[in-house]
Amino acid sequence: MTPPATITVRPAGPDDVPALGRFGALLMAMHHDLDADRFIAPGPRTERGYGSFLAAQLGRSDSIVLVAEATGPGDEGTDGS
């Protein structure tokens, strides 16, 4: 049996912004797929916009952006964010 990956939660940094944008766009798409009447569909600039918004929150004292990284066995197919 393969041991599970180790999960580390840490503050996001500038290098995480592209992955945060991708995940944000995927979240929007999922919400839209579940209820298109309530949620807008992601567009061609959603990844960039979502990432830019979260990047603007980095280092602010009144917000926090966290990422979870999976490392070790069982993390195949992840990009580490």
N, C-alpha and C positions, 0 to 999 in steps of 0.2 A: 504494500500500500504506500502511495506517495504522501509524504507529510504535506500539510497545508502550507500555503505561502505565508510569509510574515507580512502583516499589514502595519504600516507606519503612517500616522496622521501627523501632518506638519503644516505650518503656514505656507501658503502659495508664494511663489516668487515669479519674477518676470519670465523665466524659462518655461513656466507652466501655462502661460497665457494661451498659446495655440491650442493645447489640449482642453483647457477650460472653455474656449470658444466652441470647439467641436462638441464637447459634452453638453453645453448649453443649447446648441442647435438641435442635438438629438433629443433633449428633454422637451424642447418646443414641439418637435415633430411628433413625439409620443403623445403629448397632451392634445395636439391637433387631431391626431388619428383617433383618439378616444372620444373627443367631443369637439367637432369642427365648428359648431355653433358658438362655443364659448372661447376657443383658443385660436389665435392666428397661426397660420402656417409659416414656417421659416422660409426666408427668401435667400437670394444669392449672397447677401451681405450679412446674414445672421451670425455666422461664426465670428466674423471680424468684429461686429458690433457687440456681441455678447462678451467676447474676449476683451475688447476695449473697455467696456463698462467695468468688468471685474478687475482689470489692470488698474483702473483709476481708484479702486478701493484699497489696493495694496499699500500698506504703510500708514493708512489712516487710523487714528486712535478710536474712532467710533464705528469701525467695521472690522470684520475678520473674514478672510477667504482661506479655506483649508483644502488640502488635497490629501488623498489616501493613496499610498504607494504599496503595491504588492511586489514582494521580492522572494526569490527562492522557488522551490518546487511548487507547481500549480499555478504559476503566473503566466503561462503561455498565452499569447494572444492579447496581452495588455500592453499599453504603452507606458506604464509606470505612473500614470497620474490618476 
